[in-house]
Amino acid sequence: MEFVLIAIAILVVALIIGISLLVGRGRRTTRLDDDAAAGTTLTRPRPAEPRAEAAAPVDQPDVVQPEAPPSIELPPAEPEPGLTFETPPPSAGRLIRLRSRLARSQSSLGRGLLTVLAREKLTEDDWEEVEELLLAADVGVAATTQIVERLRTKSLVLATASGADLRELLVEELTAVLGPDLDRSLGTDRHDGRPGVVLVVGVNGAGKTTTVGKIARVLVGDGKSVVLGAADTFRAAAADQLETWGERVGVLTVRGREGGDPASVAFEAVRTGVEGEVDTVVVDTAGRLHTKSGLMDELGKIKRVVEKVSPVTEVLLVLDATTGQNGIVQARVFTEAVTVTGVVLTKLDGTAKGGIVVSVQRELGIPVKLIGLGEGADDLAPFEPRAFAEALVGGGD
């Protein structure tokens, strides 16, 4: 019996010693700051404890002191084999290069208008057909009325005009309603020693994350340094998707835990951009229904938190062109939440409703600044009214 008690006592003592050793060998990392507890996953090692230099040395004649390791000269660092960054083309002239894609999906509008206007004598039925074509393209009632009135006036002069004259007439009228005088410049430049901060918002499925990646390519192609903020922490793999876009052009992506606080990620991204003295920080946000007031209020919170570090210089609303007039309703609600300064229209290559550009601008007074014309990495182009009108009409090549 005594041997059993002794064995139990030894086992308990060994267990206590083992637990103490495990606790002492815990991970030596800490959060970046208090905000990190809300979602960011970045950690840094704790500083090493200072050594007690004043302690008197203890003579240990039986202990062999290790020799200092020999100095080794390392060869110069070389880049990883096969690691190359893509060099995107500059933004200038992109829409002209891509307008054939737009023309293919919009050809029914231009072809239909030219067919009607080329008739020898236009009747009321013909003008109603012109109106129907424009309304079907989501140009909007007010803009359609303006175009038809001006076309009726000029058609009297060009009754026997050639096809080239009619095409030029259409291009001029469409360009006029597309707002050629609106300021379409992007607020992406450094100002007062701080980077331009672009906040990208929109509903679910509009293509925000892809658009953010393409915006980064546009900026890199124009010679700017960029940091991306993956503040869409609610959609699975959104941060991975954005990080992949950034890696292709050598752009840093700041991300957080899935389901974490998006405002803290946005804050960290902008702070990283400020400390790194980059030109632009582009922040991706989670998609949200414009009918959910709580989610819309969260956008305002993200903007307020970011502006503690640097002012937001651009708020881009991403709209799916295939949604048509419903996009106007979405835009109104987002504008009330975060003061949208520009619109990005995606999927224009897959719809015949290019007139939504006119509707958005006339209804909201917000310029369309970028348009997406395909699934390719460089299919995002700055909006140019004249080139867009020529693509709508088609037949100019």
RAPEKA-V898079 format. One record per residue. N is the residue number from 0. PHI is phi in whole degrees, 0 to 359 (* if undefined). D_CENTER is the distance of its C-alpha to the mean C-alpha in whole Angstrom. Layout:
N,PHI,D_CENTER ; N,PHI,D_CENTER
//
This chain:
0,*,75 ; 1,298,75 ; 2,296,73 ; 3,295,70 ; 4,297,70 ; 5,297,69 ; 6,296,67 ; 7,294,65 ; 8,298,65 ; 9,297,63 ; 10,297,61 ; 11,296,59 ; 12,298,60 ; 13,296,58 ; 14,296,55 ; 15,296,55 ; 16,296,54 ; 17,297,52 ; 18,297,49 ; 19,297,50 ; 20,293,49 ; 21,296,46 ; 22,298,44 ; 23,291,45 ; 24,258,43 ; 25,294,40 ; 26,296,36 ; 27,257,36 ; 28,228,32 ; 29,217,31 ; 30,291,28 ; 31,296,26 ; 32,195,27 ; 33,296,27 ; 34,296,24 ; 35,296,23 ; 36,298,26 ; 37,277,23 ; 38,165,21 ; 39,289,20 ; 40,250,22 ; 41,292,22 ; 42,229,26 ; 43,219,28 ; 44,292,32 ; 45,292,35 ; 46,296,37 ; 47,294,40 ; 48,291,43 ; 49,296,46 ; 50,279,49 ; 51,279,52 ; 52,281,54 ; 53,279,57 ; 54,295,58 ; 55,286,61 ; 56,294,61 ; 57,254,63 ; 58,288,65 ; 59,229,65 ; 60,296,67 ; 61,273,66 ; 62,263,63 ; 63,274,61 ; 64,280,59 ; 65,290,56 ; 66,284,56 ; 67,295,53 ; 68,295,50 ; 69,294,51 ; 70,289,48 ; 71,239,46 ; 72,268,45 ; 73,275,41 ; 74,291,40 ; 75,299,37 ; 76,294,34 ; 77,237,32 ; 78,297,29 ; 79,300,29 ; 80,302,30 ; 81,83,28 ; 82,274,25 ; 83,226,23 ; 84,265,19 ; 85,287,18 ; 86,246,18 ; 87,292,16 ; 88,289,18 ; 89,295,17 ; 90,287,16 ; 91,299,19 ; 92,80,21 ; 93,297,18 ; 94,296,19 ; 95,295,22 ; 96,291,22 ; 97,258,20 ; 98,292,22 ; 99,297,25 ; 100,293,22 ; 101,293,22 ; 102,297,25 ; 103,297,26 ; 104,277,25 ; 105,256,26 ; 106,300,29 ; 107,297,31 ; 108,292,30 ; 109,296,31 ; 110,295,34 ; 111,294,36 ; 112,295,36 ; 113,296,37 ; 114,296,40 ; 115,292,41 ; 116,293,41 ; 117,280,43 ; 118,293,46 ; 119,298,49 ; 120,222,49 ; 121,274,47 ; 122,261,48 ; 123,298,46 ; 124,297,45 ; 125,295,43 ; 126,292,41 ; 127,294,41 ; 128,294,39 ; 129,299,37 ; 130,299,36 ; 131,297,35 ; 132,298,33 ; 133,291,31 ; 134,293,30 ; 135,295,30 ; 136,272,27 ; 137,65,25 ; 138,290,26 ; 139,101,28 ; 140,294,31 ; 141,298,32 ; 142,293,30 ; 143,297,32 ; 144,300,35 ; 145,297,34 ; 146,296,34 ; 147,297,37 ; 148,297,39 ; 149,290,38 ; 150,293,39 ; 151,298,42 ; 152,294,43 ; 153,285,42 ; 154,294,44 ; 155,295,47 ; 156,281,47 ; 157,257,45 ; 158,299,48 ; 159,247,49 ; 160,289,45 ; 161,283,44 ; 162,298,41 ; 163,294,39 ; 164,294,40 ; 165,295,39 ; 166,297,36 ; 167,297,35 ; 168,299,36 ; 169,296,34 ; 170,300,31 ; 171,297,32 ; 172,290,32 ; 173,292,29 ; 174,298,27 ; 175,297,29 ; 176,277,27 ; 177,276,24 ; 178,71,24 ; 179,294,25 ; 180,267,25 ; 181,290,22 ; 182,280,20 ; 183,250,17 ; 184,289,16 ; 185,267,13 ; 186,278,13 ; 187,245,12 ; 188,271,16 ; 189,295,18 ; 190,212,20 ; 191,55,23 ; 192,77,23 ; 193,234,19 ; 194,286,16 ; 195,289,14 ; 196,243,11 ; 197,249,8 ; 198,257,8 ; 199,252,5 ; 200,232,8 ; 201,159,10 ; 202,278,13 ; 203,298,14 ; 204,82,13 ; 205,283,11 ; 206,98,9 ; 207,294,6 ; 208,298,5 ; 209,299,7 ; 210,296,5 ; 211,299,2 ; 212,298,6 ; 213,289,7 ; 214,298,6 ; 215,301,7 ; 216,294,10 ; 217,300,11 ; 218,292,11 ; 219,296,13 ; 220,298,15 ; 221,270,16 ; 222,86,18 ; 223,261,15 ; 224,268,15 ; 225,223,12 ; 226,235,11 ; 227,256,8 ; 228,246,9 ; 229,270,9 ; 230,274,11 ; 231,274,11 ; 232,265,14 ; 233,259,16 ; 234,269,15 ; 235,300,17 ; 236,70,15 ; 237,297,12 ; 238,293,12 ; 239,298,14 ; 240,298,12 ; 241,292,9 ; 242,297,12 ; 243,297,13 ; 244,301,10 ; 245,293,11 ; 246,297,15 ; 247,294,15 ; 248,241,15 ; 249,74,16 ; 250,252,13 ; 251,286,14 ; 252,241,12 ; 253,262,13 ; 254,225,14 ; 255,222,17 ; 256,292,19 ; 257,296,18 ; 258,85,19 ; 259,282,19 ; 260,283,18 ; 261,295,15 ; 262,296,16 ; 263,292,18 ; 264,293,15 ; 265,299,13 ; 266,300,16 ; 267,295,17 ; 268,296,13 ; 269,292,14 ; 270,297,18 ; 271,298,17 ; 272,295,16 ; 273,294,19 ; 274,293,21 ; 275,274,20 ; 276,55,20 ; 277,279,17 ; 278,280,15 ; 279,217,12 ; 280,244,10 ; 281,247,6 ; 282,250,6 ; 283,273,5 ; 284,240,8 ; 285,289,11 ; 286,293,12 ; 287,212,15 ; 288,288,18 ; 289,291,18 ; 290,271,22 ; 291,263,22 ; 292,295,22 ; 293,297,22 ; 294,292,19 ; 295,293,18 ; 296,296,20 ; 297,296,18 ; 298,300,15 ; 299,299,17 ; 300,296,18 ; 301,302,15 ; 302,297,15 ; 303,295,19 ; 304,294,18 ; 305,299,16 ; 306,287,18 ; 307,289,21 ; 308,257,20 ; 309,203,18 ; 310,294,17 ; 311,283,14 ; 312,261,14 ; 313,205,11 ; 314,240,10 ; 315,258,8 ; 316,262,10 ; 317,268,9 ; 318,241,12 ; 319,277,14 ; 320,298,17 ; 321,286,19 ; 322,283,20 ; 323,65,21 ; 324,293,23 ; 325,297,21 ; 326,296,18 ; 327,295,20 ; 328,298,21 ; 329,302,18 ; 330,298,17 ; 331,299,20 ; 332,293,19 ; 333,295,16 ; 334,297,17 ; 335,294,20 ; 336,278,18 ; 337,225,16 ; 338,56,17 ; 339,295,14 ; 340,251,14 ; 341,198,13 ; 342,242,12 ; 343,246,10 ; 344,262,12 ; 345,256,12 ; 346,62,15 ; 347,288,17 ; 348,282,19 ; 349,249,20 ; 350,219,22 ; 351,260,25 ; 352,248,23 ; 353,295,22 ; 354,294,23 ; 355,301,21 ; 356,301,19 ; 357,295,23 ; 358,298,23 ; 359,301,20 ; 360,291,21 ; 361,287,24 ; 362,284,24 ; 363,247,21 ; 364,71,22 ; 365,251,18 ; 366,286,17 ; 367,282,15 ; 368,254,13 ; 369,221,11 ; 370,226,13 ; 371,261,12 ; 372,237,16 ; 373,156,16 ; 374,269,15 ; 375,292,15 ; 376,297,13 ; 377,247,13 ; 378,263,14 ; 379,257,11 ; 380,228,13 ; 381,300,14 ; 382,281,16 ; 383,234,20 ; 384,306,22 ; 385,296,25 ; 386,296,24 ; 387,293,22 ; 388,298,26 ; 389,297,27 ; 390,291,25 ; 391,298,26 ; 392,285,30 ; 393,73,30 ; 394,76,33 ; 395,264,33 ; 396,272,33
//
